[in-house]
Amino acid sequence: MSTSTERHPISGAGIMLGMMLVLAGCIAVGGVVVARREVETRRERDHQAQRALSSTMQAETRKLEELYEGHLKRTGELLAQAWRDSETSRQIAQNVEGVVRVSWLFWKSASTETHLNLGFPVEPPLPEPTLEKEHSGLPRPRVLLEAKTIFGDVGSTSSGWIDEPGKPLMFYVQVLATAVVLTIDRARVETAMSGHFQTWLEQEFHPVEQLGGPDAVQDSHGQMLCSVGKLPAQRPDMLGPVISRFGVWQIVSWDEREVRATYHLPTLVGSLALAVLVAGCGIGLSAQQRRAALLARQRVSFVNRVSHELRTPMTNILLNLDVIEESVPEAATSRFSLVREEAGRLSRLIENVLTFSRQEEGRLTLQNAACMPVAIVDGIVRQFEPALERRNITLTRTHEGLKTEVMLDADALAQITANLLSNVEKYAPNAPVSVCTQQTGDVFILSVADEGPGIAADDAERIFEPFTRLDDRVQAGVSGAGLGLSIARDLTQRMGGTLDLVNAEKGAVFKLTLPLNQSIAS
């Protein structure tokens, strides 16, 4: 195993600080939006030019009505003479805009009422004017007119409008005992007048246009005949109606408006203060987390340095024990063996602490080299034999399959094996243990099974967590920091393998499986 330098990801303190600052920004922006008030100020304009245009347009409307009425009167007089010739009557009536039907009514005459429709029939059909209350034949829509209104003086001529609610718009021309009733399409006449006004307004709208608007002239359907400026969506401040028998036009005008933004001070101050408080809390908590993380890194670094410093003297102690043990009497050999065991236990503890600190600092890597896994396991087993024998643990060692060299991190495999056997030594005294290995061309399996008290199913995964001990009581008589199994699984995963607690009827069985990527020919 070796150490390496890695680029650390963004810390939790940085993420929390970023989230708190984003929250503070949202609170501040939300407070500004909520506190904002738009105040509209209206400044009244001088509408004199618009009113003058309304008066002028009203006068133009009366002139058009008089002109149209004159055309209708002359047309009616001509039609009174040509009622027997439908084709001539049609040509005469079509010269006047808006006439959709010509009806001939007679004063106390044997002649029947005659009706001539112009253009395509409309739906629903317009009612026919009549003087008779009773009609024979098929029923048709009719409108009853009063004879005394149309034939006020049979010996002379007269004309006028019939514009009553519920009846179509009609104009009659009475010549002696004959009355010509013209049914008028009000919408067609209005459209024709609107077309006239569009041309007429090109000159007359100029004084209003110079004011810059917003102003407009619209018909009864809201269609704009001309306008100036950007027309607001709200209702106009000034209306100048132009009223006619055929429709209503309007000169519309809006006053100037200024929208000014103000802010509700208590809401604004409260939201900004809350945003500052949240940002301050985020900065404070982040700083506290950074200090805690720094302190934790310093502690890990301290433990790493101390453990590293302890490794060298422990190695020297073990070497000197080998030298001294050769020259001492046989009676003292057992004492030296006990010292060697305790020194080995201390050495393993130091190695676990070093490995854990490297994990925490992100500097732990593996170094594969040619080695024989079976030989590594046998070497660790030999180291543990005196200690296991002293605790009355009977060890059985078996192997199946190949015994060839492969590319593997020998130190990592040795540390895994030592931690598994150390676990047996602590928790399964006076119980048999078997260490079985199996090697094929692509996998190496190590199984350590004891007949001790075993491990509950609920704790099968918890025992692989750092600093986890099933009995943390000081008086339990079991030493250790709770790092062995956690380190063993981490090293196994780094080697691409698995380390699990296998279900067993009695005791605990740990199974290590390592893939063998490349074998070395012997």
Rosetta blueprint (number, residue, H / E / L):
1 M L
2 S E
3 T L
4 S L
5 T L
6 E L
7 R L
8 H L
9 P L
10 I L
11 S L
12 G H
13 A H
14 G H
15 I H
16 M H
17 L H
18 G H
19 M H
20 M H
21 L H
22 V H
23 L H
24 A H
25 G H
26 C H
27 I H
28 A H
29 V H
30 G H
31 G H
32 V H
33 V H
34 V H
35 A H
36 R E
37 R E
38 E E
39 V E
40 E E
41 T E
42 R E
43 R E
44 E L
45 R L
46 D L
47 H L
48 Q H
49 A H
50 Q H
51 R H
52 A H
53 L H
54 S H
55 S H
56 T H
57 M H
58 Q H
59 A H
60 E H
61 T H
62 R H
63 K H
64 L H
65 E H
66 E H
67 L H
68 Y H
69 E H
70 G H
71 H H
72 L H
73 K H
74 R H
75 T H
76 G H
77 E H
78 L H
79 L H
80 A H
81 Q H
82 A L
83 W L
84 R L
85 D L
86 S H
87 E H
88 T H
89 S H
90 R H
91 Q H
92 I H
93 A H
94 Q L
95 N L
96 V L
97 E L
98 G L
99 V E
100 V E
101 R E
102 V E
103 S E
104 W E
105 L E
106 F E
107 W L
108 K L
109 S L
110 A L
111 S L
112 T L
113 E L
114 T E
115 H E
116 L E
117 N E
118 L L
119 G L
120 F L
121 P L
122 V L
123 E L
124 P L
125 P L
126 L L
127 P L
128 E E
129 P E
130 T E
131 L L
132 E L
133 K L
134 E L
135 H L
136 S L
137 G L
138 L L
139 P L
140 R L
141 P L
142 R E
143 V E
144 L E
145 L L
146 E L
147 A H
148 K H
149 T H
150 I H
151 F L
152 G L
153 D L
154 V L
155 G L
156 S L
157 T E
158 S E
159 S E
160 G E
161 W E
162 I E
163 D L
164 E L
165 P L
166 G L
167 K L
168 P L
169 L L
170 M E
171 F E
172 Y E
173 V E
174 Q E
175 V E
176 L L
177 A L
178 T E
179 A E
180 V E
181 V E
182 L E
183 T E
184 I E
185 D L
186 R H
187 A H
188 R H
189 V H
190 E H
191 T H
192 A H
193 M H
194 S H
195 G H
196 H H
197 F H
198 Q H
199 T H
200 W H
201 L H
202 E H
203 Q H
204 E H
205 F L
206 H H
207 P H
208 V H
209 E H
210 Q L
211 L L
212 G L
213 G L
214 P L
215 D E
216 A E
217 V E
218 Q E
219 D L
220 S L
221 H L
222 G L
223 Q L
224 M E
225 L E
226 C E
227 S E
228 V E
229 G L
230 K L
231 L L
232 P L
233 A L
234 Q L
235 R L
236 P L
237 D L
238 M E
239 L E
240 G E
241 P E
242 V E
243 I E
244 S L
245 R L
246 F L
247 G L
248 V E
249 W E
250 Q E
251 I E
252 V E
253 S E
254 W L
255 D L
256 E E
257 R E
258 E E
259 V E
260 R E
261 A E
262 T E
263 Y E
264 H L
265 L H
266 P H
267 T H
268 L H
269 V H
270 G H
271 S H
272 L H
273 A H
274 L H
275 A H
276 V H
277 L H
278 V H
279 A H
280 G H
281 C H
282 G H
283 I H
284 G H
285 L H
286 S H
287 A H
288 Q H
289 Q H
290 R H
291 R H
292 A H
293 A H
294 L H
295 L H
296 A H
297 R H
298 Q H
299 R H
300 V H
301 S H
302 F H
303 V H
304 N H
305 R H
306 V H
307 S H
308 H H
309 E H
310 L H
311 R H
312 T H
313 P H
314 M H
315 T H
316 N H
317 I H
318 L H
319 L H
320 N H
321 L H
322 D H
323 V H
324 I H
325 E H
326 E L
327 S L
328 V L
329 P L
330 E H
331 A H
332 A H
333 T H
334 S H
335 R H
336 F H
337 S H
338 L H
339 V H
340 R H
341 E H
342 E H
343 A H
344 G H
345 R H
346 L H
347 S H
348 R H
349 L H
350 I H
351 E H
352 N H
353 V H
354 L H
355 T H
356 F H
357 S H
358 R H
359 Q H
360 E H
361 E H
362 G L
363 R L
364 L L
365 T E
366 L L
367 Q L
368 N L
369 A E
370 A E
371 C E
372 M L
373 P H
374 V H
375 A H
376 I H
377 V H
378 D H
379 G H
380 I H
381 V H
382 R H
383 Q H
384 F H
385 E H
386 P H
387 A H
388 L H
389 E H
390 R H
391 R L
392 N L
393 I L
394 T L
395 L E
396 T E
397 R E
398 T E
399 H E
400 E E
401 G E
402 L L
403 K L
404 T L
405 E E
406 V E
407 M E
408 L E
409 D L
410 A H
411 D H
412 A H
413 L H
414 A H
415 Q H
416 I H
417 T H
418 A H
419 N H
420 L H
421 L H
422 S H
423 N H
424 V H
425 E H
426 K H
427 Y H
428 A L
429 P L
430 N L
431 A L
432 P L
433 V E
434 S E
435 V E
436 C E
437 T E
438 Q E
439 Q E
440 T L
441 G L
442 D L
443 V E
444 F E
445 I E
446 L E
447 S E
448 V E
449 A E
450 D E
451 E L
452 G L
453 P L
454 G L
455 I L
456 A L
457 A H
458 D H
459 D H
460 A L
461 E L
462 R H
463 I H
464 F H
465 E L
466 P L
467 F L
468 T L
469 R L
470 L L
471 D L
472 D L
473 R L
474 V H
475 Q H
476 A H
477 G L
478 V L
479 S L
480 G L
481 A L
482 G L
483 L L
484 G H
485 L H
486 S H
487 I H
488 A H
489 R H
490 D H
491 L H
492 T H
493 Q H
494 R H
495 M L
496 G L
497 G L
498 T E
499 L E
500 D E
501 L E
502 V E
503 N L
504 A L
505 E L
506 K L
507 G L
508 A L
509 V E
510 F E
511 K E
512 L E
513 T E
514 L E
515 P E
516 L L
517 N L
518 Q L
519 S E
520 I E
521 A L
522 S L
